[in-house]
Amino acid sequence: MDTEPKGTPSSEGCNGFKVFDIDHFNDEEERITSLLTRDGSVDIHGQPAIKARSGGWRCAMLLLVNEMLVTLAFTGVEVNLVLFSKSVLRQTNAEASNTFSRWMGTAYFFSLIGAFLSDSYLGRYLTCIIFQAVLLIGLVALSLSTHLLLKPQGCGIIGFSCEPHTPIQLAMFYISIYLIALGNGASEPALATFGADQFDEEDPTEVRSKTSFYSYFYVSLNLGSLVAETFLVYIETMGDWVLGFWICAGSAVFSFLILLSGTLRYRNFKPSGNPLSRFAQVIMASIRKRKLQLPTKGEGLYDIQEGDDSNTMRRMHHTGGLRFLDRAAIISAEDMSLLPHTDQTQNPWKLCTVTQVEEVKCFLRLLPLWLCIIFSSVVYIQMLSLFIEQGISEAFVVVAQMEFFASQTPDGLKSLGMGLSMSSSALGSYVASFVLTAVVKITESHGKPGWVPANLNDGHLDRFFFLSACLTAINLVLYVVMAKRYKGMVLEKREETSKVEISSISE
């Protein structure tokens, strides 16, 4: 009677050869796989991340606290920049509003730069480390430069403006605030995406946490803003600008230390390379093959083989629309002659994969929605620049907007999608500045005070906001039209790839 238990590593076969038990092999493979994340994330050393030792809410909570403290530090400068510009820098209402709008626009524009570097070269963790250090340097520089600007002593409060400043003093001030804009703007999309990376989207339990993370991220952002807009606003409004800015710098120090504390436990994704070159390759390849006949339903287009992709990016399935780009993936006679030769790689400027083509399609489809969001940001920026307190009308939009752009961008470009979402506020700031400048110049003609004069009691803010409401209504109609025409991307499930890899091993 055979008493050997099932699943032993090997058994005696014919002619004395050892036969490996395939059941044991499969069980061992499943056991090892269950210990690792399924989404391709790695640890700080570049090894596959172990679920029990990495990621999850432990790491996400560190990043949420980091976001709260970073927001407190940034908002402590942001929320009273208009008042600082008027009482310390001696600017008018319109000048201070434009100074704020351009600064905020630049901060959000830097989010695109940070997102690009994060996805292409640095990775999200390193991007957060580098640019939060830049934020800290900017806050310290602002705190030091403010000492020189507050002359005579006690100035900088409502009704007591400071003396005119030298160009060097103003240069130090502007350098410091734009370092703050760079540090906060560039790290923000990477931080939001990095937090979501701590949850395995292929795990049924963790995927729900990943979805809810953006809501908690927005809560953290608003908690930091709440402290800054109450406690710090009071301190700075009373003229204690130096103390307020040093508190912001201290908050940035604590946030940086908290970010560092989770270094060994964070889940990371490897950078995917320069997306601009991949996009340019699709455009050039489609132009080269503009005379070729397009397939009816995308059949026969070139794509990577299952399991051949060296990085963790999933393949994207072919979708309809923007069909002229499909020519980049058509296999021409010249391409066919090179395909059988494994020692020769395809020239990506002549032949692109379906996944590469779909990446370009994805971003082209997002652009119309992105443009509509820009005009909705104009109203929000005007609220910030003309009033110290703000309503919370954007709360219902921001969370959904972040999740939408993160979910509708390909693997390896998540930070860029988040940066695209945040950069809509950048152009919104510039548009707000342009609209305000145009309104002031037009309405101040013939000796009239205009809609937004130095003394707001002499103006007509009601007309200005009615104009903003009209622009918002037009934008809403355009957004609804674009949203109805939008087509989402279709990603390959990671389970499909893993099954193909297992079957190829068994064969």
Secondary structure as UniProt FT lines:
FT   TURN            6..7
FT   STRAND          10..12
FT   HELIX           14..16
FT   STRAND          18..20
FT   HELIX           22..35
FT   TURN            44..45
FT   HELIX           51..53
FT   HELIX           56..78
FT   TURN            79..80
FT   HELIX           81..87
FT   HELIX           93..117
FT   HELIX           118..122
FT   HELIX           124..149
FT   TURN            153..154
FT   TURN            158..159
FT   HELIX           167..196
FT   TURN            197..198
FT   TURN            201..202
FT   HELIX           204..227
FT   HELIX           228..232
FT   HELIX           233..237
FT   TURN            238..239
FT   HELIX           241..261
FT   TURN            262..265
FT   HELIX           275..288
FT   TURN            289..291
FT   TURN            299..300
FT   TURN            306..307
FT   HELIX           323..329
FT   HELIX           333..338
FT   TURN            339..340
FT   TURN            342..343
FT   TURN            348..350
FT   HELIX           354..386
FT   TURN            393..394
FT   HELIX           395..407
FT   TURN            411..412
FT   HELIX           414..443
FT   HELIX           445..447
FT   HELIX           456..458
FT   HELIX           461..485
FT   HELIX           494..506
//
